[in-house]
């Protein structure tokens, strides 16, 4: 039975596209780079910043990522992030069912907590895990830290995310995955991980019932 539901943040709980594009636009301008065309910009969201910048630079990835994070701190988080429709209702229903809820994100942990507080949903979560200023962890490492420190069972857990990075992290960690179709990923991106995905949800409201069907 699924007792623990872990959520990705960007593209799963919140639409952070305006915020992230704003930061990348300033960063690319400072670096003398052109922003990708509109249809390619979704690919900027999901991967670690260092991974993204390797597509555009031959070196200096860490410095570019550090500058990205510095710019991020100057952005109005409440004006550039929005909770997806149906998320509050889904979280409320999962809590009613007795599930324990967590956040596992590659975003800075303090920033993640601030955003969720601004969106008035932080109190739904038992714990919020992300990156810190010292160790830049991939999704699997964030998940492993969460399991180790919270003492919850992997067999009773599922990660809800939106990109192949979530599916990959969950696979490495050995837990189930559910993917939302309204985020930044595309079904064709999941490749070898697709068989391990428990479900695809078109709307946030579907998440509690889809999890229930796994029990």
Secondary structure, 3 states (H helix, E strand, C coil): CCCEEEECCECCCEECHHHHHHHHHHHHHHHCCCCCCHHHHHHHCCCCHHHHHCCCCCCCHHHHHHHHHHHHCCCCHHHHCEECCCHHHHHHHHHHCCCEEEEEEEEEHHHHHHHHHHCCCHHHCCEEEEECCCCCCCHHHHHHHHHHHHCCCCCCEEEEECCHHHHHHHHHHCCEEEEECCCCCCHHHCHHHHHHEEEEECCHHHHHHHHHCCC
